Structures are given as C-alpha cells and as structure tokens.
C-alpha cells in the first residue's frame, strides 16, 4: 500500500499492502477518507509532470474526475469546480463530473449545467443525509426522486474596478473567533458560513472593545480570482461604513496577491447590490440557484 498526498497535504491510500507515511510515520487506520461518504474509498488521479494542481484530487470512486477544460471557459463561469481543482483542492470530494466542498467547510456543489442522469446519481451520493444542494444555472430540472424547494436569482459581480485599501482597525480573525463569527452570521444572515469556512481564506473583523461587530472575508478561489464573502455588520453598528471599509480591506489583500476580487449576492438583496454598485463592482452574470433535495 502506498500513500500519496493531495494538494494541501491530505493523505490518501492506494495499492494493496500495509503502509505508513514516509514523512510522518503515522499509521492510517483505514482506507476510507473522511472527505467521502461512509463506505466509499478515496483514490487519487495522476496526470503526469506539470499537471499539479489537477493531480492528487480526492475521488470518491474509481472513475477519473472530469474537469472542465474548455479553452474559452472563464474561471467565474464555474467558480466552485475551478476552486476545487486549484487552491481549494484539499477540501474537495469528487464523483465523476460532480464536486463538493468538505461539509464542515461549505455546502457548495460544482456541476455542469447540462446534468445527466449519472450526474444526478453522483450528486445524490455526495449529498449528506438531510442536506440540500444549491445548483447554479438556468434550466436546471431535477429528475424523478428529487424535489425543488426554491429558485433564487443570483448575481455575480466583477471587482476589477474596486478601489482597495487596508483598514487599520480590522483584525485578522482566527479559529478562536469562529464562535463569535457564527453568532454574527446567525444574526445578520449574509449567506452560508460553517464551522470551517474560515479555512477558505483570510477573514477580517472589526471589534468594539471585545465585541465582534463586523466582518468580511475570502471564500471561493477560482484561478486568479478570489470571492469576497460573509460581509456583515451588527445591526446596532450599521451606517458607519464598516462594510465598505472591510470590502476594500479584503480586496486589498486579494490584489496584493495579484488576484481579482469578485462576489455574489441574491437579486433580492437590494441593499448589497446598491453598495456594490457604489464601490465599482460590475455585474458580470445573472443566473439561477435551484435549491433541491432528494425526495
């Protein structure tokens, strides 16, 4: 049995004899990676010299992941799968053309818009019991055995023209701050945020004394782009420009890496749309999120 590492250092086992990691000497107790649904063995793919980060993807069955590689494709057209074959491959689970984040990190699924019966079966296999899937794209029609719960208009904004600057009052948030971050998200509802979402990128927060009153951070990382997300302010502290300052500050860190900021919001979040317009974000795409679950 040999042990190889996916991007980010997650150990994956293949082969037929017992083995230990050469670098750490840790014995692996079983073949099933915690990234995959119970009972599904992970494997990795190798695509030759120079294939990183596409090599070493966690694949939750014995098929080779099908990665979107159209020459005219834009990373923001499929930001979830673009992230999961690149900067976020350490969080990825794959079955065929379907990918998802580790459930503790995010609830996002990457998929083609022309989903086949096999794709739907793979999605169902990756979907944790009791969870819902948010599927991006117009015309998504689940087959028998699935139930549509909602359809939400989604806006994607390009932040190439965002004026960025550091924010001296902002602090870099860490895992120790997650309970406060979850509480702020619960009270303000900026969008999904889970116990390990903070691992997706840098998050900044503003405090009044010891109290966390505003935050924003980085979420998806398609090639050369970084999403600004979880922009939220305690209702008692709104009207002070904290969201604007944090967006500019998160954008500053993104630009320092030579990347471009972007973000998403729903069509009904008119307050956010107005703010993003004043900051120079340009609408790039409008599409639909179909929220579905296994019936």
C-alpha positions in Angstrom: 0.0 0.0 0.0 1.4 3.4 -1.0 0.5 6.7 0.4 0.2 9.9 -1.6 -0.8 13.4 -0.8 -3.4 15.5 -2.4 -2.8 19.3 -2.7 -2.8 20.6 0.8 -1.3 17.5 2.5 -4.3 15.3 3.0 -3.1 11.6 3.0 -4.8 9.2 0.5 -4.0 5.5 0.3 -3.8 3.2 -2.7 -2.3 -0.1 -3.5 -2.5 -3.4 -1.8 -0.1 -3.7 1.1 0.1 -2.0 4.5 2.0 1.3 4.6 3.0 4.3 6.6 3.6 7.9 5.6 7.2 8.4 4.8 7.3 11.9 6.2 5.3 11.5 9.4 5.4 7.7 10.2 1.7 7.8 11.0 -0.2 4.6 10.5 -3.5 5.0 8.6 -6.3 3.1 10.4 -8.4 2.5 7.3 -8.9 3.2 3.6 -11.9 5.5 3.8 -11.0 9.2 3.8 -13.3 11.4 6.0 -13.9 13.5 2.9 -16.0 10.8 1.2 -19.4 9.4 2.2 -19.4 6.5 4.5 -18.1 3.3 2.9 -16.7 5.0 -0.2 -13.0 4.6 -0.7 -11.0 7.5 -2.0 -8.4 7.3 -4.7 -6.3 9.9 -6.4 -5.5 10.7 -10.0 -2.1 11.4 -11.6 -1.9 13.3 -14.8 1.8 13.5 -15.4 4.6 16.0 -14.9 3.3 19.6 -14.7 -0.3 18.5 -14.0 -0.5 20.0 -10.5 -2.9 21.1 -9.0 -5.1 18.7 -11.1 -3.1 15.7 -9.8 -3.9 14.2 -6.5 -7.6 15.0 -6.5 -9.7 13.2 -3.9 -12.0 11.0 -6.0 -14.8 9.1 -4.1 -15.0 6.2 -6.5 -12.8 4.6 -9.1 -13.5 6.9 -12.0 -11.3 9.8 -13.2 -12.8 13.2 -12.3 -14.0 15.1 -15.4 -12.6 18.6 -15.1 -13.9 21.5 -17.3 -11.1 22.4 -19.6 -12.8 24.2 -22.5 -10.2 26.7 -23.9 -12.7 29.6 -23.9 -14.0 28.8 -20.4 -13.8 31.6 -17.8 -13.0 30.6 -14.2 -16.0 32.5 -12.9 -18.3 30.5 -15.2 -17.8 27.5 -12.9 -16.2 29.0 -9.8 -16.8 26.1 -7.5 -15.2 23.4 -9.6 -12.5 25.9 -10.6 -11.7 26.4 -6.9 -11.8 22.7 -6.1 -9.2 21.7 -8.8 -6.9 24.6 -7.7 -6.5 26.5 -4.4 -9.2 24.5 -2.6 -8.4 21.0 -3.8 -7.6 20.0 -0.2 -11.3 20.4 0.6 -12.7 18.6 -2.4 -14.8 15.5 -2.9 -15.4 14.2 -6.5 -17.7 11.8 -8.2 -17.4 11.9 -12.0 -18.3 15.5 -13.0 -19.7 16.5 -9.6 -17.6 18.1 -6.9 -18.4 19.4 -3.4 -16.6 21.0 -0.5 -16.0 19.2 2.7 -19.3 19.6 4.6 -17.7 21.4 7.5 -16.1 24.0 5.1 -19.0 24.8 2.8 -22.2 23.3 1.4 -21.3 24.2 -2.3 -21.6 21.7 -5.1 -19.8 22.1 -8.5 -21.5 20.6 -11.5 -22.1 21.0 -15.3 -25.2 22.9 -16.3 -26.1 20.0 -18.7 -26.5 17.4 -15.9 -27.1 13.8 -16.9 -28.8 11.0 -15.1 -25.3 9.8 -13.9 -24.5 13.3 -12.7 -27.7 13.4 -10.6 -26.9 10.0 -9.2 -23.4 11.2 -8.3 -24.8 14.3 -6.7 -27.1 12.2 -4.6 -24.2 10.0 -3.5 -22.2 13.1 -2.3 -25.2 14.8 -0.6 -25.2 14.3 3.1 -28.5 13.0 4.5 -30.8 15.8 5.3 -28.9 18.4 3.3 -30.0 20.4 0.3 -28.0 21.1 -2.9 -27.9 24.6 -4.4 -27.3 24.2 -8.2 -26.2 27.0 -10.4 -27.6 27.6 -13.8 -30.7 28.4 -15.7 -32.9 25.5 -16.7 -31.8 23.0 -14.0 -34.6 20.4 -13.9 -34.1 17.6 -11.3 -35.3 14.2 -12.3 -37.8 11.9 -10.5 -36.6 11.3 -7.0 -35.7 14.9 -6.4 -37.7 17.8 -5.1 -37.2 21.5 -5.9 -37.5 23.7 -2.7 -36.7 27.1 -4.2 -35.3 29.0 -7.1 -33.2 32.1 -6.3 -31.9 34.8 -8.6 -28.1 35.0 -8.2 -25.9 38.0 -9.3 -22.1 37.7 -9.8 -20.1 40.9 -9.7 -16.6 41.6 -11.1 -14.5 43.7 -8.7 -11.7 44.7 -11.2 -12.5 48.4 -10.6 -12.8 48.1 -6.8 -10.7 50.8 -5.0 -8.8 48.9 -2.3 -7.0 50.0 0.8 -6.0 48.5 4.1 -8.2 49.0 7.2 -6.1 49.8 10.3 -9.0 49.0 12.7 -9.6 45.5 11.2 -8.1 42.4 12.8 -7.3 39.0 11.1 -9.8 36.5 12.5 -8.7 33.0 13.5 -10.3 29.7 14.5 -10.6 31.1 18.0 -13.0 33.7 16.7 -15.3 31.2 14.9 -18.0 31.0 17.7 -18.4 34.8 17.5 -18.4 34.8 13.7 -21.1 32.1 13.6 -23.2 34.2 16.1 -22.8 37.3 13.9 -23.7 35.4 10.8 -26.7 33.9 12.6 -28.0 37.4 13.5 -27.3 39.1 10.2 -27.7 36.4 7.5 -25.1 37.4 5.0 -25.0 33.8 3.5 -23.7 30.4 4.3 -21.0 30.1 6.9 -19.9 26.9 8.6 -17.5 25.8 11.4 -14.5 25.6 9.0 -15.4 28.2 6.4 -12.7 30.4 7.9 -10.1 27.9 6.3 -11.2 29.1 2.8 -9.2 32.3 3.1 -8.5 35.4 5.2 -11.3 36.9 7.3 -11.1 40.4 8.8 -13.2 41.7 11.7 -13.9 45.0 13.5 -14.4 45.0 17.2 -16.0 47.4 19.6 -14.0 46.5 22.7 -14.1 42.7 22.8 -17.3 42.5 20.7 -17.1 41.5 17.1 -19.4 43.9 15.2 -18.5 43.5 11.6 -16.6 41.1 9.3 -15.8 40.1 5.7 -13.5 37.5 4.2 -12.5 35.3 1.3 -14.4 32.3 0.1 -14.1 30.7 -3.4 -10.7 30.8 -5.2 -11.1 30.2 -8.9 -7.9 30.6 -10.9 -6.6 34.2 -10.5 -9.8 35.3 -8.7 -10.9 35.4 -5.0 -14.5 35.8 -3.8 -15.3 38.4 -1.1 -18.0 36.9 1.2 -19.6 37.0 4.6 -19.9 40.8 4.6 -22.0 41.6 7.6 -22.4 44.2 10.3 -24.2 44.0 13.6 -27.5 46.0 13.2 -26.5 48.3 16.0 -23.4 49.4 14.1 -24.8 49.9 10.6 -24.5 53.2 8.9 -20.8 53.7 9.9 -19.3 52.4 6.7 -17.9 49.3 8.2 -19.0 47.0 5.3 -17.3 49.4 2.8 -14.1 49.5 4.7 -13.9 45.8 5.2 -14.7 45.1 1.5 -11.9 47.4 0.5 -9.5 45.8 3.0 -10.3 42.3 1.9 -9.9 43.4 -1.7 -6.5 44.9 -0.8 -5.2 41.6 0.4 -6.5 39.9 -2.8 -4.9 42.5 -5.1 -1.6 42.1 -3.1 -1.5 38.5 -4.3 -2.1 39.6 -7.9 -5.7 38.3 -8.0 -9.0 40.0 -8.7 -11.9 40.2 -6.3 -15.5 39.2 -7.2 -18.6 38.4 -5.2 -22.1 37.1 -5.3 -25.5 38.2 -3.9 -29.1 37.4 -4.5 -31.3 39.7 -6.7 -33.5 40.5 -3.7 -30.6 41.9 -1.6 -31.1 45.4 -2.9 -29.1 46.9 -0.1 -26.0 44.9 -1.0 -26.5 45.5 -4.8 -26.6 49.3 -4.2 -23.4 49.1 -2.1 -21.5 47.0 -4.6 -22.5 49.4 -7.4 -21.1 52.4 -5.5 -17.9 50.5 -4.9 -17.3 49.9 -8.6 -18.4 46.3 -8.9 -19.8 45.5 -12.3 -22.5 42.9 -12.9 -20.9 40.0 -14.8 -23.6 37.4 -14.8 -27.2 36.7 -13.6 -28.3 33.2 -13.1 -30.5 31.0 -11.0 -29.8 28.9 -8.0 -32.1 25.8 -7.8 -32.4 24.5 -4.2 -33.1 20.8 -4.4 -33.2 17.7 -2.1 -33.7 14.0 -2.5 -37.4 13.4 -2.2 
